[in-house]
Amino acid sequence: MYKKILVPMALDHGISEQTLTIAKSLASSDSEITALHVYEIPQGAVNAYLGEELIAQGLARAKQVLAEKTSNVDGIKTDIKRGHAYRSIIEYANANDFDCIVIGSHKPGLSTYLIGSTAARVVRHAPCAVHVHRNR
């Protein structure tokens, strides 16, 4: 059983319910589960056209969706970070001393044949155990 479990959630992949269930099954009665969404802002020329107001609206919407997706899980903490997905997950896990990450992986393309690119990078660089749930 793990004491501090991080569940990174891509809010548009539709596997959040499964990863949260897995995290609950790996937790003891006094464990802490944190659902994290990394809000990625487009880089380069696209970012110049968005503006801070539009970015703030997207962030507010992400917070709402995260709250909806975790509303049926008792005692879960939620957090949103702005940044690059895998780097933000690794930094967050390091900064908060998590001992397990439960991450979902969508069906990969040719370049990430076995597991999704974010999940693959988290597995390679995580400071703790990582459980990958593969959506079929």
Secondary structure in CASP SS format (residue, H / E / C, confidence):
PFRMAT SS
TARGET T0000
AUTHOR 0000-0000-0000
METHOD secondary structure of the structure
MODEL  1
M C 1.00
Y E 1.00
K E 1.00
K E 1.00
I E 1.00
L E 1.00
V E 1.00
P E 1.00
M C 1.00
A C 1.00
L C 1.00
D C 1.00
H C 1.00
G C 1.00
I C 1.00
S H 1.00
E H 1.00
Q H 1.00
T H 1.00
L H 1.00
T H 1.00
I H 1.00
A H 1.00
K H 1.00
S H 1.00
L H 1.00
A E 1.00
S E 1.00
S E 1.00
D E 1.00
S E 1.00
E E 1.00
I E 1.00
T E 1.00
A E 1.00
L E 1.00
H E 1.00
V E 1.00
Y E 1.00
E C 1.00
I C 1.00
P C 1.00
Q C 1.00
G C 1.00
A H 1.00
V H 1.00
N H 1.00
A H 1.00
Y H 1.00
L H 1.00
G H 1.00
E H 1.00
E H 1.00
L H 1.00
I H 1.00
A H 1.00
Q H 1.00
G H 1.00
L H 1.00
A H 1.00
R H 1.00
A H 1.00
K H 1.00
Q H 1.00
V H 1.00
L H 1.00
A H 1.00
E H 1.00
K H 1.00
T H 1.00
S C 1.00
N C 1.00
V C 1.00
D C 1.00
G C 1.00
I C 1.00
K E 1.00
T E 1.00
D E 1.00
I E 1.00
K E 1.00
R E 1.00
G C 1.00
H C 1.00
A H 1.00
Y H 1.00
R H 1.00
S H 1.00
I H 1.00
I H 1.00
E H 1.00
Y H 1.00
A H 1.00
N H 1.00
A H 1.00
N C 1.00
D C 1.00
F C 1.00
D C 1.00
C E 1.00
I E 1.00
V E 1.00
I E 1.00
G E 1.00
S E 1.00
H C 1.00
K C 1.00
P C 1.00
G C 1.00
L H 1.00
S H 1.00
T H 1.00
Y C 1.00
L C 1.00
I C 1.00
G C 1.00
S H 1.00
T H 1.00
A H 1.00
A H 1.00
R H 1.00
V H 1.00
V H 1.00
R H 1.00
H H 1.00
A C 1.00
P C 1.00
C C 1.00
A E 1.00
V E 1.00
H E 1.00
V E 1.00
H E 1.00
R E 1.00
N C 1.00
R C 1.00
END
